[in-house]
Amino acid sequence: MSIKKTSLYATATAATLAVTLTACGGSGSGGNASGGTANKDATVNVGSLYEPQNLDNTAGGGQGVTEALNGNVYEGLFKLTDDGKVEKLLATDYKVSGDGLTYTFTLRDGVKFHSGKALTSEDVKYSLEKVIADDSQSARKSNLQVIKDIATPDARTVKVTLSKKSISFVYNLSYVWIINSQAKNLKTTEDGTGPYQLGKWTRGSALSLDRFPGYWGKAATNKKAVFHYYKDATALNNALLTGAVDVVTSEQSPDALDQFKSNQNYKVNDGDSTTKLLLAFNDKAKPFTDVKVRQAVSSAIDDKKLLESVWGGYGKLIGSMVPPTDPWYEDLTKVNAYDPARAKKLLAEAGYAKGFSFTLDTPNYDPHPTAATFIKSELAKVGVDVKINTITPDEWYTKVYKNHDFSATLQEHVNDRDLVWYGNPDFYWGYDNKQVTQWVEQAEQASSTAEQTELLKKVNRKTAEDAASDWLYLYPQIVVASSKLSGYPLNGLNSQFYVYDIQKKG
């Protein structure tokens, strides 16, 4: 499981989406570079705050490994486009049995790994088994544990049998990297099928990707892409201003945007985000076992004021785990809305008229320290004392995610369609509502997307009413780029950042 700088990648249940054939082209790309001709031998320099912990997305590589390698170095049977559609990639066709339990995939012919080995069904089998292995930290592990058997009748055919129906199976496969079954040391090396191969990775500095000459599809439009890593937003913005980087994948300093908006050499793009900032309660630990306490804390925090203080005029309030881009979105901002008087009333009803104290485990990178200080101030007004415990991402993963040793925490959840985690009582926040769990299971086995959507709308409303967490706000997705660039992703869905379509003038 990855966290953002890591941000937590909660997995998703998704509708079965339109599936079409594609090579490495994409949609939802931004920028209209004016003047000059695109340089096919260009090096595109990408600025980011999210360096990978390692290069294996089943071994806790973090957001950074998805951003740099997903779609660029590694490919799946299917691809998730920047606007959320699922397209065929290494699979050219698939069939589903009448009972919905068996999927038969036909693999693309002529695909080679960067090592030169031809892609076969055994590589797909290996890659799927790697995701669901006991030691896997993949974000898709629990969703794909529905896999019962994987057969390889011939080199180009993979037959997957499920233990139960999964309307999201094809969608979830778009997150599975197909890796050479003979590859070694995947934390520091790679062997994918993508339009780029790994060049050099200098930890703490940069990771370079080189155009792969043996790519099966349309060649990358630029010769090299280099991801440069910075410790803070100021350093990243300075790099863009001085030309050290051509594009910033996700702007984290809204105060700095004016200098780019007023300069014709840059373009500021405001895309759609799926990243939610959560105040996640441990719903199995007192006092947060009491729904009234969770509702009170949620009502005591002025989310609008917090969003304004952190992001200015950017970002959105959503009141639930579901962003507007999800099919089951509903505006629930009025549920447990800001109301300090109601918060005090609920605390009294729960037996905490004089308040209580709890520790808030807070990741040590922005915006968490700022948000934690704001929450502490807000809750003090209703008699609740917050002790802030600042921890590193690695400490967060062990203490909070693995050991569930916390009262409340701050964390970003990156993925779309990740509401379904509230149907899993073993997830780190411990929310356990039997009706919600049943709805989630029924939604996954639904016969139509309409049925799935209606069930997940019920889940969304119930979790919001129960204040299962406090969803503080939805991040903006701001990509800032040189005006010489075009073809870059605007939405960065689930933190992927396809660089192969980027064109650089001059």
C-alpha positions in Angstrom: 0.0 0.0 0.0 1.4 3.4 -1.0 1.2 6.7 0.8 1.8 10.1 -0.6 5.2 11.1 -0.2 3.6 9.1 0.0 -0.2 9.5 -0.4 -2.3 6.5 0.5 -3.5 4.6 -2.5 -6.9 3.2 -1.5 -8.1 0.8 -4.1 -11.3 1.2 -6.0 -14.5 -0.5 -7.2 -15.4 0.9 -10.6 -18.0 0.6 -13.2 -17.3 -1.5 -16.2 -16.2 1.2 -18.6 -16.0 1.6 -22.4 -13.1 -0.4 -23.7 -11.4 0.5 -26.9 -8.2 -0.4 -28.7 -5.2 2.0 -28.3 -1.4 2.1 -28.4 0.3 4.6 -26.1 -1.7 7.6 -27.1 -3.9 9.3 -24.6 -6.7 11.8 -23.9 -7.1 14.6 -21.6 -3.7 16.1 -22.4 -3.0 19.8 -22.0 -1.1 22.7 -23.4 -1.1 24.2 -26.9 2.5 25.0 -27.6 2.7 27.9 -30.1 5.4 28.5 -32.6 8.2 26.3 -33.7 8.3 22.5 -34.4 8.3 19.7 -31.9 11.7 18.4 -31.3 11.6 14.6 -31.5 15.0 14.4 -29.8 14.0 16.6 -26.9 14.5 15.9 -23.2 11.4 16.7 -21.2 12.3 17.7 -17.6 9.5 17.0 -15.1 9.5 18.5 -11.7 7.9 16.5 -8.8 7.8 16.3 -5.0 7.2 12.6 -5.1 10.3 10.5 -5.5 9.7 6.7 -5.4 10.8 4.7 -2.3 11.7 1.9 -4.7 10.7 0.9 -8.2 8.3 -1.9 -7.4 4.6 -1.0 -7.0 3.9 -4.2 -5.1 6.6 -3.4 -2.5 5.6 0.0 -1.2 7.2 2.1 -3.9 4.8 5.0 -3.2 3.1 7.6 -5.3 6.3 8.5 -7.1 6.8 5.1 -8.7 3.3 5.3 -10.2 3.9 8.8 -11.4 7.1 8.0 -13.2 6.8 4.4 -14.3 3.1 3.6 -14.8 2.3 3.6 -18.5 5.7 5.0 -19.3 7.9 2.0 -18.4 5.3 -0.6 -17.4 2.0 -1.4 -19.2 -1.0 -3.4 -18.2 -3.5 -5.5 -20.1 -5.6 -2.4 -20.0 -4.9 1.3 -19.6 -6.6 4.0 -17.5 -6.7 7.2 -19.5 -6.3 10.6 -18.0 -10.1 11.1 -18.3 -10.9 7.8 -16.5 -11.7 5.5 -19.4 -10.4 2.0 -19.7 -8.7 1.0 -23.0 -7.2 -2.2 -24.2 -3.4 -2.2 -24.2 -1.5 -5.4 -24.0 -4.8 -7.3 -24.3 -6.3 -7.1 -27.8 -9.5 -8.9 -26.8 -11.3 -10.6 -24.0 -14.4 -12.7 -23.4 -16.5 -13.2 -20.3 -18.4 -16.4 -19.5 -22.1 -16.3 -19.0 -21.8 -16.6 -15.2 -19.3 -13.7 -15.1 -16.6 -15.9 -13.5 -14.2 -16.6 -16.3 -12.3 -14.1 -18.3 -10.3 -15.1 -21.4 -7.7 -12.6 -22.6 -5.9 -12.6 -25.9 -2.5 -10.9 -25.8 -1.0 -8.5 -28.3 1.5 -10.1 -30.7 5.0 -8.8 -31.2 5.4 -7.2 -27.8 8.9 -7.4 -26.2 10.2 -6.5 -22.8 13.1 -4.0 -22.5 15.4 -7.0 -22.0 14.3 -8.4 -25.4 12.2 -11.3 -24.2 8.9 -11.7 -25.9 5.7 -11.2 -23.9 3.8 -14.4 -23.1 0.9 -15.5 -21.0 3.3 -16.8 -18.3 4.4 -13.2 -17.7 0.8 -12.1 -17.2 0.2 -15.0 -14.8 3.4 -14.1 -12.9 2.4 -10.4 -12.7 -1.1 -11.2 -11.4 0.2 -13.6 -8.8 2.8 -11.0 -7.7 0.0 -8.5 -7.0 -2.0 -10.9 -4.8 0.9 -12.6 -3.1 1.1 -12.6 0.7 3.9 -10.0 0.9 2.3 -7.7 -1.8 1.7 -4.1 -0.8 -0.2 -3.4 -4.0 -3.1 -1.0 -3.8 -5.2 -3.6 -5.8 -4.3 -6.6 -3.8 -7.6 -7.0 -1.9 -9.7 -6.3 -5.0 -7.8 -8.9 -7.1 -7.9 -11.6 -4.4 -11.2 -12.6 -6.1 -8.9 -14.4 -8.6 -9.3 -18.2 -8.0 -7.2 -19.6 -10.9 -5.0 -18.4 -13.7 -4.5 -20.8 -16.7 -2.2 -20.3 -19.7 -3.5 -22.5 -22.6 -1.0 -21.0 -25.0 1.5 -18.2 -25.2 -1.1 -15.6 -26.2 -4.0 -16.7 -24.1 -4.7 -16.1 -20.4 -7.8 -17.6 -18.7 -8.6 -16.2 -15.3 -11.3 -17.7 -13.1 -12.8 -15.7 -10.3 -14.3 -17.0 -7.0 -17.2 -14.6 -7.4 -18.4 -12.0 -9.8 -16.5 -8.7 -10.0 -18.0 -5.9 -12.1 -14.7 -4.0 -11.6 -12.3 -6.7 -12.6 -11.3 -5.2 -15.9 -11.0 -1.8 -14.4 -8.8 -3.1 -11.6 -6.5 -4.9 -14.2 -5.6 -1.4 -15.5 -3.5 -1.0 -12.3 -1.6 -4.3 -12.8 1.9 -3.9 -14.4 2.9 -6.7 -16.7 6.4 -7.7 -15.8 8.9 -10.1 -17.2 8.5 -13.3 -15.1 12.3 -13.7 -15.2 13.1 -10.2 -14.0 15.2 -9.7 -10.9 15.8 -6.9 -8.4 12.7 -5.0 -9.3 13.1 -2.5 -6.5 16.1 -1.0 -8.3 15.7 -2.2 -11.9 12.8 -2.8 -14.3 11.7 -4.9 -17.2 8.5 -3.6 -18.7 7.0 -3.3 -22.2 6.4 0.5 -22.2 7.6 3.2 -24.6 10.5 4.1 -22.2 13.1 2.1 -20.4 14.8 3.1 -17.2 17.9 5.2 -17.8 19.5 6.3 -14.5 18.1 6.7 -11.1 20.1 9.0 -8.7 18.3 8.7 -5.4 17.3 12.0 -3.9 17.8 13.8 -7.2 16.4 12.4 -10.5 15.1 9.5 -12.5 15.6 9.4 -16.2 13.6 7.5 -18.9 15.0 6.7 -22.4 12.9 6.1 -25.5 12.7 2.3 -26.1 13.6 1.6 -29.7 11.9 -1.7 -29.7 8.5 -0.5 -28.5 5.6 -2.3 -30.1 3.4 0.8 -30.6 3.7 4.5 -31.4 7.2 5.7 -30.3 7.4 8.3 -27.5 7.3 11.8 -29.0 10.5 12.8 -27.0 13.8 11.0 -26.7 14.2 11.3 -23.0 12.1 12.2 -19.9 13.7 13.1 -16.6 11.8 13.3 -13.4 13.6 15.8 -11.0 12.8 15.5 -7.3 12.5 18.5 -4.9 12.0 18.6 -1.2 9.5 21.5 -1.2 7.2 23.5 -3.4 9.4 26.6 -3.3 12.4 24.8 -4.7 10.2 23.1 -7.4 8.7 26.5 -8.5 12.2 28.0 -8.7 13.3 25.1 -10.9 10.4 25.9 -13.3 11.1 29.6 -13.3 14.8 29.0 -14.1 14.1 26.4 -16.8 15.5 23.5 -14.9 12.2 21.7 -15.4 9.6 22.1 -18.1 6.5 21.0 -16.2 5.3 20.5 -12.6 3.1 17.4 -12.1 1.2 18.8 -9.2 1.5 22.3 -7.9 1.5 22.5 -4.1 1.9 26.2 -3.6 -1.1 28.2 -4.7 0.5 31.4 -3.5 3.1 31.0 -6.2 0.7 30.7 -9.1 0.4 34.4 -9.9 4.0 34.6 -11.2 3.2 31.9 -13.7 -0.3 33.2 -14.7 1.1 36.6 -15.5 4.0 35.2 -17.6 3.3 34.2 -21.2 6.1 31.6 -21.0 4.0 29.4 -18.8 0.5 27.9 -18.7 -1.4 27.1 -15.5 -3.9 24.2 -15.9 -6.6 23.4 -13.3 -7.6 19.8 -13.9 -9.8 17.3 -12.0 -8.4 15.7 -8.8 -9.3 12.6 -7.0 -7.1 13.3 -4.0 -9.0 13.7 -0.7 -7.5 15.0 2.5 -8.9 13.0 5.4 -9.1 13.3 9.1 -9.4 9.6 9.6 -10.7 8.3 12.9 -9.8 4.9 14.4 -13.5 3.9 14.6 -12.5 0.9 16.8 -10.8 3.0 19.5 -12.6 5.1 22.1 -13.9 7.8 21.9 -14.3 7.4 18.1 -16.3 4.2 18.5 -19.2 6.6 19.2 -20.8 8.0 16.1 -21.8 11.2 18.0 -18.2 11.9 18.8 -17.2 11.6 15.2 -20.1 13.8 14.1 -19.2 16.4 16.7 -15.5 16.6 15.6 -16.6 16.9 12.0 -19.1 19.6 12.8 -16.5 21.5 14.8 -14.0 22.0 11.9 -14.6 24.7 9.4 -13.5 22.9 6.3 -14.1 25.9 4.0 -11.8 28.0 6.1 -9.1 25.3 6.0 -9.4 24.9 2.3 -9.1 28.7 1.8 -6.1 29.0 4.0 -4.2 26.1 2.3 -5.4 26.5 -1.4 -6.9 29.9 -1.8 -9.5 29.7 -4.5 -8.6 26.2 -5.6 -10.0 22.8 -4.5 -13.5 21.7 -3.5 -15.5 20.7 -0.4 -17.2 17.3 -1.0 -18.4 16.1 2.4 -17.7 12.4 1.6 -15.1 10.1 0.1 -16.5 10.5 -3.4 -15.2 13.2 -5.8 -17.4 14.6 -8.5 -15.7 12.5 -11.2 -17.0 9.3 -9.6 -20.3 7.9 -11.0 -21.9 7.7 -7.5 -21.0 11.3 -6.4 -23.5 13.3 -4.5 -23.0 16.6 -2.8 -23.0 15.7 0.9 -21.3 18.9 2.3 -24.5 19.7 4.3 -24.1 16.4 6.3 -22.2 17.1 9.5 -21.5 20.6 8.2 -19.6 23.2 10.2 -21.7 24.0 13.3 -19.8 24.4 16.6 -23.1 24.6 18.6 -24.2 21.3 17.3 -20.7 19.9 18.0 -21.0 20.9 21.7 -24.5 19.4 21.9 -23.3 16.1 20.4 -20.4 15.9 22.7 -22.6 16.4 25.7 -25.0 13.7 24.5 -22.0 11.3 24.1 -20.9 12.0 27.7 -18.1 14.4 26.9 -19.7 17.7 27.9 -16.2 18.7 29.3 -14.5 17.5 26.2 -11.7 15.0 25.8 -8.1 14.6 24.6 -6.7 12.6 21.7 -3.5 12.3 19.7 -3.4 13.2 16.0 -0.7 11.3 14.1 0.4 13.7 11.4 2.6 13.1 8.4 5.5 15.5 8.4 5.0 17.0 4.9 2.7 19.7 3.7 -0.2 20.3 4.1 -0.5 18.0 7.1 1.3 20.1 9.7 -0.8 23.1 8.7 -4.0 21.2 8.7 -3.2 19.6 12.1 -2.5 23.0 13.7 -5.8 24.3 12.2 -7.8 21.3 13.5 -6.2 21.7 17.0 -7.3 25.3 17.1 -10.9 24.5 15.9 -11.4 21.6 18.3 -10.1 23.6 21.3 -13.2 25.9 20.8 -15.5 23.0 21.7 -13.4 21.7 24.5 -11.4 19.0 22.7 -7.7 18.9 23.3 -5.5 17.7 20.3 -2.0 16.5 20.8 -0.1 16.6 17.5 2.3 13.7 16.9 4.4 14.4 13.8 5.7 11.2 12.0 7.4 10.3 8.8 5.6 8.4 6.0 7.4 5.2 6.9 6.3 5.6 10.5 2.8 6.3 9.3 2.7 3.2 7.2 3.8 0.9 10.1 2.0 2.6 13.0 -1.2 3.6 11.4 -1.8 1.5 8.3 -0.3 -1.8 9.4 -0.7 -1.8 13.2 -3.8 0.4 13.6 -2.1 2.0 16.6 -3.7 5.4 16.5 -6.7 7.5 17.6 -6.9 9.8 14.6 -4.6 10.7 11.7 -4.3 12.9 8.6 -3.8 11.3 5.2 -4.4 11.9 1.5 -6.3 9.2 -0.4 -5.3 9.6 -4.1 -7.4 7.1 -6.1 -10.8 7.5 -7.7 -13.6 5.1 -6.7 -12.1 4.2 -3.4 -15.3 4.5 -1.3 -15.5 0.8 -1.1 -12.8 0.6 1.6 -15.5 1.6 4.1 -17.0 -1.9 3.4 -13.9 -3.5 4.7 -13.9 -3.5 8.6 -10.2 -4.6 8.6 -9.0 -1.5 6.8 -6.9 0.8 8.9 -9.7 3.1 10.0 -11.8 0.2 11.3 -15.2 1.4 10.2 -17.6 -1.6 10.6 -21.2 -1.3 9.4 -22.7 -4.6 8.3 -25.2 -2.9 6.0 -22.4 -0.9 4.3 -20.3 -4.1 3.9 -23.3 -5.8 2.3 -24.0 -2.9 -0.1 -20.4 -2.9 -1.2 -20.4 -6.6 -1.8 -23.7 -6.4 -3.7 -22.4 -3.5 -5.8 -19.3 -5.5 -6.8 -21.5 -8.4 -8.0 -24.1 -6.2 -9.7 -25.3 -7.0 -13.1 -25.3 -3.5 -14.4 -23.5 -0.2 -13.7 -26.8 1.4 -12.8 -27.4 -1.1 -10.1 -23.8 -0.7 -8.8 -24.1 3.1 -8.8 -27.3 3.1 -6.8 -25.8 0.8 -4.2 -22.7 2.9 -3.8 -24.7 6.0 -3.5 -26.3 4.4 -0.4 -22.8 3.6 0.9 -21.7 7.2 0.3 -24.6 8.7 2.2 -24.4 6.2 5.1 -20.7 6.7 5.7 -21.2 10.5 5.5 -24.0 10.3 8.0 -21.9 8.1 10.3 -19.0 10.5 9.9 -16.9 7.4 9.3 -14.1 9.9 8.6 -14.0 13.7 8.2 -13.3 14.4 4.5 -11.7 17.8 4.8 -11.5 18.8 1.1 -10.7 17.6 -2.4 -7.3 18.8 -3.7 -7.0 20.8 -6.8 -4.9 19.2 -9.6 -2.8 22.1 -10.9 -0.2 21.4 -13.6 2.1 24.3 -14.5 4.1 23.9 -17.7 6.3 25.9 -20.1 4.4 27.2 -23.0 6.8 25.3 -25.2 5.1 22.1 -24.0 1.9 20.3 -25.2 0.4 16.8 -24.7 0.9 16.5 -21.0 -1.8 15.0 -18.7 -4.1 17.5 -17.0 -5.8 15.3 -14.4 -3.0 13.0 -13.1 -5.6 10.4 -12.3 -4.4 8.3 -9.4 -1.1 10.1 -9.7 -0.1 8.6 -13.0 1.7 11.0 -15.3 2.1 9.8 -18.9 5.0 11.6 -20.6 5.2 9.8 -23.9 2.8 12.2 -25.7 4.5 15.4 -24.5 5.9 17.5 -27.3 8.5 20.2 -26.7 9.0 23.0 -29.2 12.4 24.2 -30.2 
